[in-house]
Amino acid sequence: MEVVLASASPRRSELLGLLVPEFRCAPSTIDEAAREQEPPLAYVQRMAIEKAAAHSACEAIVIGADTIVEHDTMILGKPLDRDHAFATLRRLSGRAHWVHTAIAMMQGDRRLERCVSTEVSFVPLTDAMIAAYLDTDEPWDKAGSYAIQGLAGSFVKKINGSYSSVVGLPLAETREMLTALGVKLHW
């Protein structure tokens, strides 16, 4: 049974590779703009579904996933530039925020969906810490302008929920969904 990951994310691909021996990546090209007044959870779930549905003609099991960072009901997306990234990290400094990852798996008319929310708390960040972090290549294609699995892991004081979900694919839930669809896993 072929598995298709509708994502270009190397992190998602690496995580899925821990579960599935073979799959192919086929990124979806969809409009990722949030709708007016769209709540963060509704947005991330819609993105995962639309990414998977973009390959609806495919016979394979298609996995769509999306990850967002939410703070005070606002979606903190990928940084537009250095100033935007700085403002985002300043906003998260010393505070808790939510990381939501939605997954949609489709095969023909079969569809499974899940959304995993994890609370992440940052230590207070100095302007110098933020500037030094922004001098690396790490934050530029990441929701919330940081990667928990990299250097910014040192910003995390506490996590309540799924670490792999913050990285980009909640492993326990993905495993359950793949098993329900009859996918042969590594073990």
C-alpha positions, -999 to +999 in steps of 0.1 A: +000+000+000+016+032-011+019+061+013+023+097+001+033+126+024+018+158+010+046+179+024+080+193+016+090+195+052+122+175+059+113+173+096+079+157+088+096+133+063+122+123+089+095+117+115+073+097+091+103+076+082+105+064+118+071+047+113+068+038+076+096+019+057+086+034+023+067+065+012+071+093-012+068+131-008+045+150-031+041+185-017+007+201-022+004+236-038-026+251-021-035+286-010-024+287+027-039+320+035-061+321+066-097+331+060-111+362+077-120+355+113-108+319+110-098+305+144-064+289+146-076+253+152-100+256+123-073+269+101-047+242+108-073+215+104-084+229+070-048+231+058-041+195+066-073+184+049-067+205+018-031+193+015-043+157+015-072+164-007-050+179-034-040+144-042-075+129-041-071+112-075-042+092-060-049+055-050-024+058-022-029+068+014-022+105+014-011+123+046-016+160+048-003+178+079+002+214+090+017+230+121+010+264+135+020+284+166-008+302+184-004+329+210-033+349+224-056+335+196-032+348+169-015+325+144+023+332+144+033+319+110+067+316+093+088+348+096+085+373+067+119+389+075+143+395+104+121+422+121+090+399+119+110+370+134+124+393+162+089+405+171+075+370+172+103+357+195+100+388+217+062+380+219+069+344+230+096+354+255+088+343+291+054+331+280+034+300+271+020+294+236+003+266+218+016+245+189-011+228+169-004+201+144-033+187+123-031+155+103-055+143+076-051+109+060-072+101+029-075+070+007-104+072-017-135+080+004-118+070+037-106+099+058-091+102+092-083+135+110-066+144+142-053+176+158-027+176+185-021+206+207+010+211+228+017+239+253+052+253+251+067+277+276+097+298+269+122+313+293+126+350+291+147+359+261+171+389+259+174+409+228+209+396+224+197+359+226+171+366+199+195+384+177+221+356+180+194+330+171+183+350+141+219+350+129+215+312+123+197+296+094+173+279+118+142+301+122+135+311+086+110+285+075+095+276+108+061+285+123+066+308+153+102+316+140+118+287+159+127+250+158+123+232+191+146+204+178+174+228+172+191+256+190+158+271+201+153+240+223+173+260+248+145+286+249+120+260+261+113+259+298+085+235+298+064+214+273+030+200+280+021+176+253+037+159+223+072+169+214+071+153+180+039+173+172+059+205+179+085+193+155+058+187+128+042+153+131+027+137+163+041+102+162+017+084+185-014+097+167+002+092+133+010+056+142-026+050+154-040+064+122-017+045+099-025+013+118-062+019+114-057+022+076-038-010+075-004+004+067+026-019+074+049-001+099+085-007+107+077-026+138 
